[in-house]
Amino acid sequence: MKELVEKIAALVAEFNKDANAQIENGNKAAGTRARKASLEIEKVMKEFRKVSLEESKK
């Protein structure tokens, strides 16, 4: 579970970097990368929810 949380943190950092590049510099490619990262974050968060529920049942 620790690895999953670290992966989420890395994805969020990547998203923040790209989203800020889009907002501050108008970088369209960074916007595309930010949207892609948001989809990955969504998938990993669903996985985290599943693992977290399993851990809480133990």
Backbone torsions as a table, in degrees:
resi	resn	phi	psi	omega
1	MET	NA	-33.3	179.4
2	LYS	-61.8	-40.7	178.8
3	GLU	-62.9	-37.8	179.5
4	LEU	-64.5	-42.7	179.0
5	VAL	-65.4	-39.1	177.6
6	GLU	-65.2	-38.4	178.0
7	LYS	-64.7	-41.6	178.2
8	ILE	-61.5	-45.1	-179.7
9	ALA	-60.6	-41.6	179.6
10	ALA	-65.7	-42.4	179.4
11	LEU	-65.1	-40.4	179.3
12	VAL	-65.7	-39.7	177.8
13	ALA	-63.2	-42.2	178.2
14	GLU	-63.1	-43.7	178.5
15	PHE	-60.6	-46.7	-179.0
16	ASN	-59.3	-43.6	-179.5
17	LYS	-60.6	-48.4	-177.4
18	ASP	-71.1	-39.6	179.5
19	ALA	-64.4	-41.3	178.1
20	ASN	-65.8	-37.1	177.2
21	ALA	-62.9	-38.1	178.5
22	GLN	-68.9	-45.0	-177.2
23	ILE	-66.9	-49.2	-172.9
24	GLU	-79.3	-36.5	-173.7
25	ASN	-111.1	-5.8	-176.9
26	GLY	67.9	27.4	-177.1
27	ASN	-77.0	107.4	-176.7
28	LYS	-67.4	-37.0	179.4
29	ALA	-64.5	-38.0	177.8
30	ALA	-65.2	-34.6	176.4
31	GLY	-63.1	-40.6	176.9
32	THR	-63.4	-44.3	178.7
33	ARG	-64.3	-37.7	179.6
34	ALA	-65.5	-42.0	178.4
35	ARG	-64.7	-40.5	177.6
36	LYS	-63.1	-43.0	178.9
37	ALA	-63.2	-36.8	-179.7
38	SER	-64.6	-35.3	176.5
39	LEU	-67.2	-40.6	177.2
40	GLU	-63.9	-41.8	179.1
41	ILE	-60.3	-42.4	179.5
42	GLU	-59.3	-45.3	-179.9
43	LYS	-62.9	-45.3	-177.2
44	VAL	-69.2	-35.0	178.6
45	MET	-66.3	-36.9	175.9
46	LYS	-64.3	-41.0	177.2
47	GLU	-63.7	-41.9	178.6
48	PHE	-60.7	-43.0	-179.8
49	ARG	-60.5	-43.1	179.7
50	LYS	-63.0	-47.7	-179.1
51	VAL	-66.0	-39.7	-179.2
52	SER	-63.2	-41.8	178.0
53	LEU	-64.8	-40.7	178.1
54	GLU	-63.5	-42.1	179.8
55	GLU	-65.1	-35.8	-177.8
56	SER	-72.9	-20.3	179.6
57	LYS	-82.1	-12.6	-177.9
58	LYS	-78.0	NA	NA
